[in-house]
């Protein structure tokens, strides 16, 4: 018992006077005075847990809390917007990559190709008018087939080498000679053309599945197998090798696999001996011949298939 009382006495001696006064005021209910003395004795005492804080301090803390909450919400909103923008950019990048891949597949730059085609030919030579005069215009149409191999240097420029075979129709002169009547005949041809091609769709390096191509070419034709016209004196020259040139439009639709289909419209002109008729100066001077047109003309329309590799 004496030991306990001694310890209490020692602890009482250790307590500062200011704290003793504060404790006394607390016991009497004088809270404001106690708080003031406590603040003087210990500046940190006012912030001790369990003690009431001034109203302005609490309001400041509440405002700071609200600001922190708003900042967190703003950061969260910014993060969401950034994530959405990143997703949109990623999707746009993937779409652009897909378009580039498709364009790469559609591009034929540096590729070879082979093609097969065929269609009707309209023959128009110096004496073709006699077919219509005799009600046989339809016989001026014959057929031709062709095989081609080509190379596209770029999406716009390319070359083509084409070999063709077909039938032709002609007629001997009847109007300007004494031999009246209708003297038709047929013959065969094989030709070889070299064409320079311009892909209109690829000029701006925007290759598409539909490709309109303009072309201009030159070549040689071999005509042979002339049938007998029955003309009393006009003879057909056979065989013949003639020079020709042409221009045309080829419209191609091609899939990413390299296969495609196309339509080809072309106009050709050959030197006069193509159809086996070439009047001599004697024929023209004595009135027995005729003044032949300097070129033999043909119009062609064909459909075909192509494969790029």
C-alpha positions as CSV (number, residue, x, y, z in Angstrom):
1,X,0.0,0.0,0.0
2,X,2.8,2.4,0.9
3,X,4.5,1.5,-2.4
4,X,1.4,2.4,-4.5
5,X,1.0,5.7,-2.7
6,X,4.6,6.5,-3.3
7,X,4.4,5.8,-7.0
8,X,1.3,8.1,-7.3
9,X,3.2,10.8,-5.5
10,X,6.1,10.5,-7.8
11,X,3.8,10.6,-10.9
12,X,2.0,13.7,-9.5
13,X,5.3,15.4,-9.1
14,X,6.2,14.6,-12.7
15,X,3.1,16.3,-14.2
16,X,3.8,19.9,-15.2
17,X,1.8,22.7,-13.5
18,X,0.2,23.8,-16.7
19,X,-1.2,20.4,-17.3
20,X,-2.5,20.3,-13.7
21,X,-4.3,23.5,-14.3
22,X,-5.8,22.2,-17.5
23,X,-7.0,19.1,-15.8
24,X,-8.6,21.1,-13.1
25,X,-10.4,23.3,-15.6
26,X,-11.6,20.2,-17.5
27,X,-13.0,18.9,-14.3
28,X,-14.9,22.1,-13.7
29,X,-16.3,22.2,-17.3
30,X,-14.3,25.2,-18.5
31,X,-13.5,23.6,-21.8
32,X,-12.4,26.7,-23.8
33,X,-9.9,27.8,-21.1
34,X,-8.6,24.3,-20.9
35,X,-8.1,24.2,-24.6
36,X,-6.2,27.5,-24.5
37,X,-3.9,26.4,-21.8
38,X,-3.4,23.0,-23.5
39,X,-2.4,24.8,-26.7
40,X,0.1,27.0,-24.8
41,X,1.6,24.0,-23.0
42,X,1.7,21.8,-26.1
43,X,1.0,23.3,-29.6
44,X,0.3,19.9,-30.9
45,X,-2.3,19.1,-28.3
46,X,-5.0,20.9,-30.2
47,X,-4.7,18.2,-32.9
48,X,-4.9,15.3,-30.5
49,X,-7.4,12.7,-31.4
50,X,-10.7,12.8,-29.7
51,X,-10.7,16.6,-29.3
52,X,-13.2,18.8,-31.1
53,X,-11.7,20.8,-34.0
54,X,-12.5,24.4,-34.8
55,X,-15.3,24.8,-37.4
56,X,-13.2,26.5,-40.0
57,X,-10.6,23.7,-39.8
58,X,-13.2,21.0,-40.3
59,X,-14.7,23.0,-43.2
60,X,-11.2,23.3,-44.7
61,X,-10.7,19.6,-44.4
62,X,-14.1,18.8,-45.9
63,X,-13.4,21.1,-48.8
64,X,-10.0,19.5,-49.3
65,X,-11.6,16.1,-49.3
66,X,-14.2,17.2,-51.9
67,X,-11.4,18.6,-54.0
68,X,-9.5,15.4,-53.8
69,X,-12.6,13.4,-54.7
70,X,-13.2,15.7,-57.7
71,X,-9.5,15.4,-58.8
72,X,-9.8,11.6,-58.5
73,X,-13.0,11.6,-60.6
74,X,-11.3,13.9,-63.2
75,X,-8.3,11.6,-63.4
76,X,-10.6,8.6,-63.8
77,X,-12.5,10.4,-66.6
78,X,-9.3,11.4,-68.3
79,X,-8.0,7.9,-68.0
80,X,-11.2,6.5,-69.6
81,X,-11.1,9.1,-72.4
82,X,-7.4,8.2,-73.0
83,X,-8.3,4.5,-73.1
84,X,-11.1,5.1,-75.5
85,X,-8.9,7.3,-77.7
86,X,-6.2,4.6,-77.6
87,X,-8.8,2.0,-78.6
88,X,-10.0,4.1,-81.5
89,X,-6.4,4.7,-82.7
90,X,-5.7,1.0,-82.5
91,X,-8.8,0.2,-84.4
92,X,-8.0,2.8,-87.0
93,X,-4.5,1.4,-87.3
94,X,-5.8,-2.1,-87.8
95,X,-8.2,-1.0,-90.4
96,X,-5.5,0.9,-92.2
97,X,-3.3,-2.2,-92.1
98,X,-6.1,-4.3,-93.6
99,X,-6.6,-1.7,-96.4
100,X,-2.9,-1.7,-97.1
101,X,-2.9,-5.5,-97.2
102,X,-5.9,-5.5,-99.6
103,X,-4.2,-2.8,-101.8
104,X,-1.1,-4.9,-101.8
105,X,-3.0,-7.9,-103.0
106,X,-4.7,-5.8,-105.7
107,X,-1.5,-4.3,-106.9
108,X,0.0,-6.1,-109.9
109,X,3.3,-4.1,-110.0
110,X,6.1,-6.5,-110.9
111,X,3.7,-9.4,-111.8
112,X,3.5,-11.3,-115.1
113,X,0.2,-12.4,-116.5
114,X,-1.2,-14.7,-119.2
115,X,-4.6,-14.3,-120.9
116,X,-6.9,-16.0,-123.3
117,X,-9.5,-14.2,-125.3
118,X,-11.8,-14.5,-128.3
119,X,-14.6,-12.8,-130.2
120,X,-15.9,-11.4,-133.5
121,X,-14.0,-9.4,-136.1
122,X,-15.5,-6.9,-138.5
123,X,-13.5,-6.7,-141.7
124,X,-13.6,-3.5,-143.7
125,X,-11.5,-3.4,-146.8
126,X,-11.7,-1.5,-150.1
127,X,-14.4,-3.8,-151.6
128,X,-16.4,-4.6,-148.4
129,X,-19.3,-2.5,-149.6
130,X,-20.3,-5.2,-152.1
131,X,-21.3,-7.5,-149.1
132,X,-24.0,-5.0,-148.1
133,X,-25.0,-4.3,-151.7
134,X,-25.7,-8.0,-152.1
135,X,-27.5,-8.4,-148.7
136,X,-24.6,-10.3,-147.1
137,X,-23.3,-7.8,-144.5
138,X,-23.3,-10.6,-141.8
139,X,-20.5,-12.4,-143.7
140,X,-18.2,-9.4,-143.1
141,X,-18.0,-10.7,-139.4
142,X,-15.5,-13.4,-138.7
143,X,-13.9,-14.8,-135.5
144,X,-10.5,-14.6,-133.9
145,X,-8.8,-16.1,-130.8
146,X,-5.7,-14.8,-129.1
147,X,-3.2,-15.7,-126.3
148,X,-1.2,-13.0,-124.5
149,X,1.6,-12.8,-122.0
150,X,2.4,-9.5,-120.3
151,X,4.2,-7.7,-117.5
152,X,3.0,-4.8,-115.3
153,X,6.0,-2.7,-114.4
154,X,3.9,-0.6,-112.0
155,X,0.3,-0.2,-111.2
156,X,0.0,2.1,-114.2
157,X,2.4,0.9,-116.9
158,X,2.8,-2.5,-118.6
159,X,3.5,-4.3,-121.8
160,X,1.8,-7.2,-123.6
161,X,2.9,-9.6,-126.4
162,X,-0.1,-11.1,-128.1
163,X,-0.4,-13.8,-130.8
164,X,-3.7,-14.3,-132.6
165,X,-5.3,-16.5,-135.2
166,X,-8.6,-16.2,-137.1
167,X,-10.5,-16.0,-140.3
168,X,-11.2,-13.0,-142.6
169,X,-13.6,-12.2,-145.4
170,X,-12.9,-10.1,-148.5
171,X,-14.2,-9.5,-152.0
172,X,-12.7,-8.6,-155.4
173,X,-13.6,-5.4,-157.1
174,X,-16.8,-5.2,-159.1
175,X,-17.8,-1.6,-159.4
176,X,-14.8,-0.1,-161.1
177,X,-14.0,-2.9,-163.5
178,X,-15.8,-4.5,-166.4
179,X,-16.3,-7.7,-164.4
180,X,-19.6,-7.2,-162.8
181,X,-20.9,-9.4,-160.1
182,X,-20.1,-10.5,-156.5
183,X,-16.8,-12.2,-156.0
184,X,-16.3,-12.9,-152.2
185,X,-13.5,-14.9,-150.8
186,X,-12.1,-16.0,-147.4
187,X,-8.6,-16.3,-145.9
188,X,-6.8,-16.9,-142.7
189,X,-4.4,-14.8,-140.6
190,X,-1.9,-15.1,-137.8
191,X,-0.6,-12.0,-136.3
192,X,1.8,-10.9,-133.5
193,X,1.5,-7.6,-131.7
194,X,3.5,-5.8,-129.1
195,X,1.4,-3.4,-127.0
196,X,2.3,-0.7,-124.5
197,X,-0.5,-0.4,-121.9
198,X,-1.6,2.3,-119.5
199,X,-3.8,1.3,-116.5
200,X,-5.9,4.5,-115.9
201,X,-6.9,3.4,-112.4
202,X,-3.2,3.0,-111.3
203,X,-2.0,6.4,-112.4
204,X,-2.3,7.7,-108.8
205,X,-1.0,4.5,-107.3
206,X,-4.6,3.6,-106.2
207,X,-5.0,0.1,-107.7
208,X,-8.6,-1.1,-107.7
209,X,-10.2,-4.4,-108.8
210,X,-11.6,-2.7,-111.9
211,X,-8.8,-1.7,-114.3
212,X,-9.5,0.2,-117.5
213,X,-6.4,-0.1,-119.7
214,X,-5.6,1.9,-122.8
215,X,-3.1,0.4,-125.2
216,X,-1.2,1.2,-128.4
217,X,0.7,-1.4,-130.4
218,X,2.5,-2.4,-133.6
219,X,3.1,-5.8,-135.2
220,X,3.1,-8.1,-138.2
221,X,0.4,-10.2,-139.8
222,X,0.7,-13.2,-142.0
223,X,-2.3,-13.9,-144.3
224,X,-2.7,-17.2,-146.2
225,X,-5.2,-19.8,-147.4
226,X,-7.1,-17.6,-149.8
227,X,-10.1,-19.2,-151.4
228,X,-10.9,-18.7,-155.1
229,X,-13.1,-15.7,-155.7
230,X,-14.1,-16.6,-159.2
231,X,-13.1,-13.2,-160.5
232,X,-12.3,-13.5,-164.3
233,X,-8.9,-11.7,-164.1
234,X,-8.2,-10.3,-160.7
235,X,-5.7,-12.4,-158.8
236,X,-5.2,-12.7,-155.1
237,X,-1.7,-12.4,-153.6
238,X,-0.9,-15.2,-151.2
239,X,0.7,-15.5,-148.7
240,X,1.4,-12.0,-147.4
241,X,3.4,-10.5,-144.6
242,X,2.2,-7.0,-143.7
243,X,2.8,-4.4,-141.1
244,X,0.0,-3.3,-138.7
245,X,-0.7,-1.0,-135.8
246,X,-3.6,-0.8,-133.5
247,X,-5.2,0.9,-130.5
248,X,-7.8,-0.2,-128.0
249,X,-9.4,-0.3,-124.6
250,X,-9.2,-3.3,-122.3
251,X,-11.4,-3.3,-119.1
252,X,-10.4,-5.9,-116.6
253,X,-11.9,-7.0,-113.3
254,X,-9.5,-8.9,-111.1
255,X,-9.9,-10.7,-107.8
256,X,-7.2,-10.8,-105.1
257,X,-6.4,-14.4,-106.1
258,X,-4.9,-13.1,-109.4
259,X,-7.7,-14.4,-111.6
260,X,-9.7,-11.9,-113.6
261,X,-12.0,-11.4,-116.6
262,X,-11.9,-8.7,-119.2
263,X,-13.5,-7.1,-122.3
264,X,-11.2,-5.9,-125.1
265,X,-12.3,-3.5,-127.9
266,X,-9.7,-2.8,-130.6
267,X,-9.2,-1.1,-134.0
268,X,-6.5,-2.4,-136.3
269,X,-5.0,-1.1,-139.6
270,X,-2.7,-3.1,-142.0
271,X,-0.9,-2.2,-145.1
272,X,-3.0,-2.7,-148.2
273,X,-1.8,-6.2,-149.2
274,X,-3.3,-7.8,-146.0
275,X,-6.4,-8.9,-147.8
276,X,-4.5,-10.2,-150.8
277,X,-5.4,-7.3,-153.1
278,X,-2.9,-4.7,-154.2
279,X,-3.7,-3.1,-157.6
280,X,-0.8,-2.4,-159.9
281,X,-0.1,0.9,-161.6
282,X,-1.1,-0.7,-164.8
283,X,-4.4,-1.8,-163.5
284,X,-5.2,1.8,-162.3
285,X,-3.9,3.5,-165.5
286,X,-5.8,1.4,-168.1
287,X,-9.1,1.6,-166.3
288,X,-9.2,-2.1,-165.6
289,X,-8.0,-1.7,-162.0
290,X,-9.1,0.3,-159.1
291,X,-7.6,2.7,-156.6
292,X,-7.3,0.7,-153.4
293,X,-7.6,2.2,-149.9
294,X,-4.0,2.4,-148.4
295,X,-5.0,0.4,-145.3
296,X,-7.1,-2.7,-144.6
297,X,-9.1,-2.1,-141.5
298,X,-10.5,-4.4,-138.8
299,X,-12.6,-3.9,-135.7
300,X,-12.4,-6.5,-132.9
301,X,-14.4,-7.1,-129.7
302,X,-13.5,-10.0,-127.4
303,X,-13.9,-11.4,-123.9
304,X,-11.2,-13.2,-122.0
305,X,-9.8,-14.5,-118.8
306,X,-6.4,-13.5,-117.2
307,X,-4.2,-14.8,-114.4
308,X,-1.5,-12.7,-112.7
309,X,1.5,-14.4,-111.2
